[in-house]
Amino acid sequence: MMDYPGVGIGVYVRKDGKILFGLRKGRYAPGDWCAPGGKMEMNESPEECARRETREEAGIEIENLRFITITNDIHPVGTHYVTITFVADWKSGDVRVMEPDKCEQWEWFAWDALPEPLFLSTRNFVNTGYNPLTI
């Protein structure tokens, strides 16, 4: 259990009018869908983390990275993250599962047809009313 909130990053990657989501697996929230992202590392900027996590998880490069908002994600299992949310455009690479122990698959979804269930930070972001396709 954490004594203070962690810093998470979420990146809503756009391509051809759709957003990239991964199906989580592993010990935390398996079966939930989420945008690429993860924990920010020491001495790393939020933007560096966004690019790194997208590359490490989905094998793609992004461009036009922009901050959108922050969500306060308090999960009943005892975790608490402040998630910095970005929007970006796909730049290059074929989406593929780079961390098979953490993600089953990646898919592109229309914003009005999101998969369920959504990961807590993703659900909190959706509830803000922002649409990454129109930002």
Residue pairs with C-beta under 8 A, 6 or more apart in sequence:
1 78
2 78
2 79
2 80
4 80
5 72
5 80
5 81
5 82
6 39
6 79
6 80
6 81
6 82
7 39
7 40
7 46
7 81
7 82
7 83
7 84
8 37
8 38
8 39
8 40
8 73
8 81
8 82
8 83
8 84
8 121
9 37
9 38
9 39
9 40
9 46
9 49
9 50
9 53
9 83
9 84
9 85
9 86
10 34
10 35
10 36
10 37
10 71
10 83
10 84
10 85
10 86
10 121
10 122
10 125
11 35
11 36
11 37
11 50
11 53
11 54
11 62
11 65
11 85
11 86
11 87
11 88
12 19
12 20
12 35
12 68
12 85
12 86
12 87
12 88
12 125
12 132
13 19
13 20
13 35
13 36
13 54
13 58
13 60
13 62
13 88
13 89
13 90
14 87
14 88
14 89
14 90
14 132
14 133
15 89
15 90
15 108
16 108
17 110
17 133
18 108
18 109
18 110
18 111
19 35
19 108
19 109
19 110
19 111
19 114
19 132
19 133
20 35
20 36
20 58
20 90
20 95
20 106
20 107
20 108
20 109
21 33
21 34
21 35
21 106
21 107
21 108
21 109
21 114
21 115
21 122
22 33
22 34
22 35
22 36
22 57
22 58
22 97
22 103
22 104
22 105
22 106
23 31
23 32
23 33
23 103
23 104
23 105
23 106
23 107
23 115
24 30
24 31
24 32
24 33
24 34
24 102
24 103
24 104
24 119
25 31
25 101
25 102
25 103
25 104
26 101
26 102
28 77
28 79
29 119
29 120
31 117
32 117
32 118
32 119
32 120
32 122
33 114
33 115
33 116
33 117
33 118
33 119
33 122
34 118
34 119
34 121
34 122
35 122
35 125
36 53
36 54
36 57
36 58
37 50
37 53
37 54
37 57
37 83
37 121
38 49
38 53
38 56
38 57
39 49
40 46
40 49
40 84
41 49
44 52
46 67
46 84
46 86
47 65
47 86
50 62
50 65
50 86
50 88
51 61
51 62
51 65
54 60
54 61
54 62
54 88
55 61
56 98
56 99
57 98
57 99
57 102
57 103
58 93
58 95
58 96
58 97
58 98
58 106
59 93
59 94
59 95
59 96
59 98
60 90
60 91
60 92
60 93
60 94
60 95
61 91
61 92
61 93
62 88
62 89
62 90
62 91
63 88
63 89
63 91
64 88
64 89
65 86
65 87
65 88
66 86
66 87
66 88
66 135
67 84
67 85
67 86
68 85
68 86
68 87
68 125
68 130
68 132
68 135
69 85
69 125
69 128
69 130
70 82
70 83
70 84
70 85
71 82
71 83
71 85
71 121
71 124
71 125
71 128
72 80
72 82
72 124
73 79
73 80
73 81
73 82
73 83
73 120
73 121
73 124
74 80
75 120
81 121
83 121
83 124
83 125
85 121
85 125
85 130
87 132
87 135
95 106
95 108
96 106
97 103
97 104
97 105
97 106
107 115
109 115
111 131
111 132
111 133
114 126
117 123
118 126
